[in-house]
Amino acid sequence: MKGFLCVLVAGFALLGQPLVSAQTAGEILAKVDANESYASIRYGGRIEITIGGETRSKTMAAIAQGSSRAFVEFTNPEDRGTRYLKRDKNLWIYFPREQDTVKISGHLLKEGMMGSDVSYEDALESSNYQEKYVAARKPDDTVGDRPCFVVELTAKVPTAAYERRVLWIDSQRFVNLKEEMYAKSGRLLKTSATLEVDRIGERWFPARLEFVSKLRANTKTVFSMSGIELNVPVPEQQFSMAALTK
């Protein structure tokens, strides 16, 4: 999950596009990056956090501008009015009951958002794989009935969230269908799977994803988006501290 949960499509991955095995890893990633890029996005979101057989649901309204700015307001009763503001590499949370604003930094970035399997570090990472990773092709594979390119990413900058990532990319729609994320030690930290893909105009968009932490037992997080609008006008003040604490 890139950007802010999600976050989260201008080159077009057309249905029926033939699999071209001669494509390099860089060319494949460029198509994924383009397919999942946008000027702005607005959507309604739901996070279902399952821990030890118990599931908690949280709902939100979100708007983002590219991968650098995002504003999320939770709407479920328990968290109503809790807001997140992302600007570049900075993330703040506003808690309405305490009327307090907290900046997330340092070791806190590795903590799960709202107790989920998605970390704050995941939320802050750039949506462009090629900025932080060196890519290499692996043997092609399938996920379900979808033929996939398999691409291995190795971190080339210290700010990358993971040392190594392996992606299963739909070879027709250029959507990341499955991913494994590893630490420097080689330990598998987290997996993700795209459960639903929506077609928006001429592009394909991952609309429902499942994240599983390998550091915790019996947990998973499912993130869903609905009412997705791409390239909508966004007022500049939407990403201000004043909007966060209003």
C-alpha positions as CSV (number, residue, x, y, z in Angstrom):
1,M,0.0,0.0,0.0
2,K,1.7,3.2,-1.2
3,G,1.3,6.8,-0.2
4,F,-1.4,7.2,2.3
5,L,-3.4,3.9,2.1
6,C,-3.5,3.5,0.8
7,V,-2.9,5.9,-0.6
8,L,-3.1,5.3,-3.6
9,V,-3.2,5.9,-10.8
10,A,-2.1,8.3,-15.2
11,G,-0.6,5.7,-17.6
12,F,-3.3,3.3,-18.7
13,A,-3.3,-0.4,-18.1
14,L,-5.7,-1.6,-20.8
15,L,-7.6,-4.8,-20.5
16,G,-6.4,-7.3,-23.0
17,Q,-2.9,-5.8,-23.3
18,P,-0.6,-8.7,-24.2
19,L,2.0,-9.9,-21.9
20,V,5.4,-8.8,-23.2
21,S,8.1,-10.8,-21.4
22,A,10.8,-8.8,-22.9
23,Q,9.9,-5.8,-20.8
24,T,12.5,-4.8,-18.3
25,A,11.8,-4.5,-14.5
26,G,12.2,-0.8,-14.9
27,E,9.7,-0.6,-17.7
28,I,7.2,-2.7,-15.7
29,L,7.6,-0.5,-12.6
30,A,7.2,2.7,-14.7
31,K,3.8,1.4,-15.8
32,V,2.8,0.5,-12.3
33,D,3.9,3.9,-11.0
34,A,2.0,5.7,-13.8
35,N,-1.1,3.6,-13.3
36,E,-1.2,4.4,-9.6
37,S,-0.4,8.1,-9.9
38,Y,-2.9,11.0,-9.9
39,A,-3.1,14.7,-9.4
40,S,-5.6,14.3,-6.6
41,I,-8.0,11.7,-5.2
42,R,-11.1,11.7,-2.9
43,Y,-12.7,8.6,-1.5
44,G,-14.5,7.0,1.4
45,G,-12.5,4.4,3.3
46,R,-13.0,1.5,5.6
47,I,-10.4,-0.3,7.7
48,E,-11.2,-3.7,9.2
49,I,-8.6,-4.6,11.8
50,T,-8.7,-8.3,12.9
51,I,-6.7,-9.2,16.0
52,G,-7.2,-12.7,17.6
53,G,-10.5,-13.3,15.9
54,E,-12.0,-10.0,16.9
55,T,-12.6,-7.4,14.1
56,R,-12.9,-3.7,14.6
57,S,-14.1,-1.4,11.8
58,K,-13.2,2.2,11.2
59,T,-14.5,4.5,8.5
60,M,-13.0,7.7,7.0
61,A,-13.2,10.4,4.4
62,A,-10.0,11.0,2.7
63,I,-8.5,13.4,0.1
64,A,-5.0,13.5,-1.2
65,Q,-2.9,15.5,-3.7
66,G,-0.3,13.4,-5.4
67,S,1.7,11.3,-3.0
68,S,2.9,14.3,-0.9
69,R,-0.2,15.5,0.8
70,A,-3.2,13.8,2.4
71,F,-6.0,14.6,4.8
72,V,-8.0,11.9,6.5
73,E,-10.9,12.3,9.0
74,F,-12.3,9.3,10.8
75,T,-16.1,9.1,10.9
76,N,-16.9,6.0,13.0
77,P,-18.3,6.8,16.4
78,E,-15.3,5.6,18.4
79,D,-12.8,7.8,16.5
80,R,-15.1,10.5,15.1
81,G,-13.2,13.7,14.4
82,T,-9.7,12.1,14.7
83,R,-7.7,13.6,11.7
84,Y,-4.5,12.8,10.0
85,L,-2.5,15.3,8.0
86,K,0.4,14.3,5.8
87,R,2.7,16.9,4.2
88,D,5.7,15.5,2.4
89,K,7.6,13.5,5.1
90,N,5.6,14.9,8.0
91,L,2.6,13.3,9.6
92,W,0.4,14.8,12.4
93,I,-2.6,13.4,14.2
94,Y,-5.3,15.5,15.9
95,F,-7.3,14.0,18.8
96,P,-10.6,15.9,19.3
97,R,-11.3,14.7,22.8
98,E,-8.0,15.9,24.1
99,Q,-7.8,18.8,21.5
100,D,-4.2,17.7,21.1
101,T,-2.0,17.4,18.0
102,V,0.8,14.9,17.9
103,K,3.6,14.7,15.3
104,I,4.6,11.1,14.4
105,S,8.3,10.7,14.0
106,G,11.2,8.4,14.9
107,H,10.4,4.9,16.1
108,L,6.7,5.8,16.2
109,L,6.7,5.6,12.4
110,K,6.9,1.8,12.6
111,E,3.8,1.6,14.8
112,G,0.5,0.4,13.2
113,M,-2.0,3.1,12.4
114,M,-5.0,2.7,14.6
115,G,-3.6,-0.6,15.7
116,S,-3.6,-2.0,12.2
117,D,-1.0,-3.9,10.2
118,V,-0.3,-0.7,8.2
119,S,2.5,1.4,9.7
120,Y,2.9,5.2,9.7
121,E,6.1,4.6,7.7
122,D,4.0,2.8,5.0
123,A,1.7,5.8,4.9
124,L,4.6,8.3,4.4
125,E,6.5,6.3,1.7
126,S,6.5,7.8,-1.8
127,S,4.2,6.1,-4.3
128,N,7.1,5.9,-6.8
129,Y,9.0,2.6,-6.5
130,Q,11.8,3.7,-8.7
131,E,12.8,6.6,-6.4
132,K,14.0,4.2,-3.7
133,Y,14.6,0.8,-5.1
134,V,16.6,-1.1,-7.7
135,A,14.4,-3.5,-9.6
136,A,15.1,-7.0,-11.1
137,R,12.9,-9.4,-13.0
138,K,12.2,-12.8,-11.6
139,P,10.4,-15.7,-13.3
140,D,6.8,-14.9,-14.2
141,D,4.0,-16.4,-12.0
142,T,0.3,-16.3,-11.5
143,V,-1.9,-14.9,-8.7
144,G,-5.2,-16.8,-8.9
145,D,-6.0,-16.8,-12.6
146,R,-4.0,-13.6,-13.4
147,P,-0.6,-13.9,-15.2
148,C,1.9,-11.8,-13.4
149,F,5.4,-10.3,-13.8
150,V,7.4,-10.8,-10.6
151,V,9.8,-8.0,-9.7
152,E,12.2,-7.9,-6.9
153,L,13.1,-4.5,-5.4
154,T,16.3,-3.8,-3.4
155,A,16.6,-0.6,-1.4
156,K,19.1,1.9,-2.8
157,V,18.5,4.7,-0.2
158,P,18.4,4.4,3.6
159,T,15.0,6.0,3.8
160,A,13.3,3.1,2.0
161,A,10.7,1.4,4.4
162,Y,11.9,-2.1,3.5
163,E,15.3,-3.6,2.5
164,R,13.7,-5.9,-0.1
165,R,10.2,-6.2,-1.7
166,V,8.9,-8.8,-4.1
167,L,5.9,-7.7,-6.2
168,W,3.5,-9.8,-8.3
169,I,2.3,-7.4,-11.0
170,D,-0.7,-8.1,-13.2
171,S,0.8,-8.3,-16.7
172,Q,-2.3,-6.9,-18.4
173,R,-3.6,-4.3,-15.9
174,F,-0.2,-3.3,-14.2
175,V,-1.7,-3.5,-10.7
176,N,0.3,-4.9,-7.9
177,L,-1.7,-8.0,-6.8
178,K,0.6,-9.4,-4.2
179,E,3.7,-8.2,-2.3
180,E,6.2,-9.5,0.3
181,M,8.2,-7.0,2.4
182,Y,11.5,-8.0,4.0
183,A,13.9,-6.6,6.6
184,K,17.7,-6.3,6.2
185,S,18.0,-9.6,8.1
186,G,16.0,-11.3,5.4
187,R,13.0,-11.8,7.7
188,L,9.6,-11.5,6.1
189,L,7.9,-8.5,7.8
190,K,4.6,-8.1,6.0
191,T,2.5,-9.3,3.0
192,S,-0.2,-7.5,1.1
193,A,-2.8,-8.8,-1.4
194,T,-5.1,-6.9,-3.7
195,L,-8.6,-8.4,-3.2
196,E,-10.6,-6.1,-5.6
197,V,-9.6,-4.1,-8.6
198,D,-11.9,-1.4,-10.0
199,R,-11.8,0.1,-13.5
200,I,-11.9,3.9,-13.4
201,G,-12.0,5.4,-16.9
202,E,-9.2,3.7,-18.8
203,R,-7.2,2.6,-15.8
204,W,-7.3,-0.1,-13.2
205,F,-7.2,0.8,-9.5
206,P,-6.6,-1.4,-6.4
207,A,-9.8,-0.8,-4.4
208,R,-9.6,-3.4,-1.6
209,L,-6.4,-4.7,-0.1
210,E,-5.4,-7.0,2.8
211,F,-2.2,-6.5,4.9
212,V,-0.8,-9.1,7.2
213,S,2.0,-8.5,9.6
214,K,4.4,-11.4,10.2
215,L,5.5,-9.9,13.5
216,R,2.2,-10.4,15.2
217,A,0.1,-13.5,15.4
218,N,-3.5,-13.8,14.2
219,T,-3.8,-10.3,12.7
220,K,-4.8,-8.8,9.4
221,T,-6.0,-5.5,8.1
222,V,-8.4,-5.0,5.2
223,F,-8.5,-1.5,3.6
224,S,-11.3,-0.7,1.2
225,M,-12.1,2.4,-0.9
226,S,-15.4,3.5,-2.3
227,G,-16.7,6.4,-4.3
228,I,-13.3,7.0,-5.7
229,E,-12.9,10.3,-7.6
230,L,-9.6,11.1,-9.3
231,N,-8.1,14.5,-10.3
232,V,-10.7,16.5,-8.4
233,P,-10.1,20.2,-7.4
234,V,-8.6,20.5,-3.9
235,P,-8.4,23.8,-2.1
236,E,-4.9,24.6,-0.8
237,Q,-6.2,25.2,2.8
238,Q,-7.3,21.5,2.9
239,F,-3.8,20.5,3.9
240,S,-3.2,23.2,6.5
241,M,-2.7,22.9,10.3
242,A,-5.9,25.0,10.7
243,A,-7.9,22.4,8.8
244,L,-6.4,19.7,11.0
245,T,-7.5,21.3,14.3
246,K,-10.7,23.0,13.2
